[in-house]
């Protein structure tokens, strides 16, 4: 009976664990972060609120409702200043639930072992599975896949990477010396989708250790495998990791890394829509700040672990910049912006410390990151030419509850670091050990289960 249950679990597959993770994640997200559609506040309820000119979120306590000339206002007490705050736009506030931290802790407890199993499962297949070669690109990119994978798809991927790499290297970015692209719907669970692994990963059949891009199903659709923008997004990850050190700010910040990957993909494909497929479905629209099922309206919509969704505010800012100065100018200054994001960060952190601002949580960290991004863009304005950059930043400040005067003040005080943040060969060695440890654990774990099931 016991072995029968284990066999059933194996038959259902590892994806069920990921589906459970996703379902739990959606449930907890709805519990913790839902913005009420109606005004359902009661006295004593807490909300987060951004005051223009102050990047630190204020916690307000709801007191009462009033109506003035037909317009409804919510009255709150600002615990930081002791003053009353009148709010008419509920998109400017975010309700704080009393069980928020408890729910986040429970979610992490559930998420952690599932992620370990997921990584062991994926890495073990990348290391131990046999793939046949589908196409090659100047010996720099090898596209492989399972036995039924299409060579036509493989060649299209190789050609698209070659065109993308050409554009990015002309801007000044570096590319990995070698990359393997795996075309498969079975390497990762379908709910995981495509991903980039910039750490060199060894395969026992090819006897090569190279960075990996996996183009796999998302959900149960294989159309995403053929998406240029998704391929460009994943390739941007590997290019950023080949250009900058793992200690650089853009490689240590997941949301900003995702934003740069989305923007790089959108810029080269000339479309703000990432992951659009034939049916008109898409993953993210960085111009509208939309995902398939939600819209990131304000900075207060940022979630602690949702790096992809949070990133749309940063990628949206970069896309607005592209609309103002044009794609040709972006070609000239995109790398300068990324360089400056690495070089000015220590200076910005010192400014925050001098003002007494501290990071309370990942949400607050993200708000600081967006303020920093706009300050760096303004700092780099002299390379843009005669474009209305300040006005655009001012409009964005209005959208995201910042102050243009504060952004200008920060930009004027930023100083460059002398540290070298360029990539140095060999620095991914420690991370590579972890990848192969997970891979070994995954294959040994499955072998042990099979032995236990079929042993007499």
Secondary structure, DSSP 4 states (H G I P E B T S, - for coil): -HHHHHHHHHHH-THHHHHHHHHHHHHHHHHHHPPPSS----TT-EEEEEETTEEEEEEEEEEEEEEETTEEEEEEEETTT--EEEE--GGGEEEE-TTHHHHHHHHHHHHHHHHHHHHHHHHHHHHH---EEEEEETTTEEEEE-TT--HHHHHHHHHHHHHHHHHHHHTT----S-EEEEE-SSSS-TTT--EEEEEEEEETTTTEEEEEEEE--BTTBSGGGG-HHHHHHHHHHHHHHHHB-TTSHHHH-HHHHHHHHHHHHHHHHT-SEES--TTS--SEETTTTEESS-B--SGGG--SS-HHHHHHHHHHHHHHHHHHH-HHHHHHHHHHHHHHHHHSHHHHHHHHHHHT----SHHHHHHHHHHHHHHHHHHTGGGT-S--HHHHHHHHHHHHT--HHHHHHHHHH--------B--TTTTHHHHHHHHHHHHHHHHHHHHHHHHHH--
